[in-house]
């Protein structure tokens, strides 16, 4: 199988903005990325615990940069990556 995926940035947290990973992920307007957000935040076992852990990590004031990317091969794989 040939690797056809491309990385595309769909969110970049503005400097000095309020850290609220749930709201930030839910505000993504890219259609492909927005389809993955519920799978990360809602449609998983122990969703509440997962959201609390995401908040603990990504809402920390020491986190300097947050970008969210999508990567997909047009057929099989899709998802989000934050750096």
C-alpha distance (Angstrom), angle and dihedral (degrees) to the residues before:
residue distance angle dihedral
X1 . . .
X2 3.76 . .
X3 3.77 119.1 .
X4 3.79 104.9 -116.8
X5 3.78 101.0 160.4
X6 3.75 124.8 121.6
X7 3.78 130.3 -164.0
X8 3.78 115.8 -123.6
X9 3.78 124.4 -178.0
X10 3.80 110.9 -133.2
X11 3.80 101.2 170.5
X12 3.79 138.2 24.7
X13 3.80 118.1 -177.7
X14 3.81 108.3 -126.4
X15 3.79 115.0 -121.9
X16 3.78 111.7 -99.0
X17 3.79 94.2 15.5
X18 3.78 124.9 135.5
X19 3.80 111.8 -89.3
X20 3.82 108.6 -124.8
X21 3.79 109.5 144.0
X22 3.81 94.1 -176.0
X23 3.81 93.2 54.8
X24 3.80 91.7 40.2
X25 3.80 93.5 53.3
X26 3.80 92.6 43.8
X27 3.83 90.2 50.7
X28 3.81 94.3 59.4
X29 3.80 107.4 120.6
X30 3.80 99.1 -167.8
X31 3.81 103.6 110.1
X32 3.81 96.9 -141.5
X33 3.80 93.0 48.3
X34 3.79 93.8 43.2
X35 3.81 89.5 57.0
X36 3.82 89.5 58.9
X37 3.81 95.8 49.5
X38 3.83 97.0 78.0
X39 3.81 89.1 50.0
X40 3.80 88.6 57.2
X41 3.81 98.6 40.6
X42 3.79 109.1 25.2
X43 3.79 118.4 10.9
X44 3.77 99.0 61.6
X45 3.76 133.8 91.1
X46 3.81 111.1 -91.0
X47 3.82 91.8 13.6
X48 3.81 93.0 167.5
X49 3.79 92.5 55.2
X50 3.81 90.9 45.9
X51 3.82 91.6 51.9
X52 3.81 91.2 49.2
X53 3.81 90.8 51.9
X54 3.81 92.6 46.9
X55 3.80 89.4 51.0
X56 3.79 92.5 48.3
X57 3.79 90.8 54.6
X58 3.80 105.0 33.1
X59 3.81 99.3 34.9
X60 3.81 92.7 53.2
X61 3.81 111.5 121.6
X62 3.82 89.5 -133.8
X63 3.81 91.3 65.0
X64 3.77 102.8 101.5
X65 3.81 105.4 -178.1
X66 3.78 132.1 27.3
X67 3.77 124.4 179.5
X68 3.78 126.8 165.5
X69 3.79 121.7 -152.1
X70 3.76 135.1 -176.7
X71 3.75 123.4 -141.4
X72 3.75 123.7 -175.0
X73 3.76 139.9 156.9
X74 3.82 92.7 -143.3
X75 3.80 93.2 -109.7
X76 3.78 119.4 29.3
X77 3.78 112.8 22.1
X78 3.75 133.0 44.3
X79 3.76 136.4 150.9
X80 3.78 145.6 116.4
X81 3.77 131.5 -83.8
X82 3.76 126.2 -165.0
X83 3.77 123.1 -161.7
